[in-house]
Amino acid sequence: MKLLIRNLARTTSEAEIRALFETHGTVQSCKLVIDKNTRVSKGFGFVEMPRQGEAKAAMKTLNGKEIDGSKIRVKKAETKTAPDSSNHD
């Protein structure tokens, strides 16, 4: 399951996020989104966890948790759909 992590402090590292999520299970990948010009985190990233149960536990436990002074938001990442799709939240 791919998780979207938002509201991260710009100083939070990929290693910190990985370690945080690994306390809940296996982390397949962890990627912060970095601004190409400033090379600073844009304040969000993605974590992939292969086991759905572990991902759901991490999402429930870590959503709203304060990390480096910011309350992070964790939710299931939306799957990309075709631009002409009428799939709206």
Summary of the structure (lengths in Angstrom):
residues: 89
radius of gyration: 13.5
end to end distance: 19.2
largest distance: 39.3
contacts: 234
relative contact order: 0.29
helix: 22%
strand: 30%
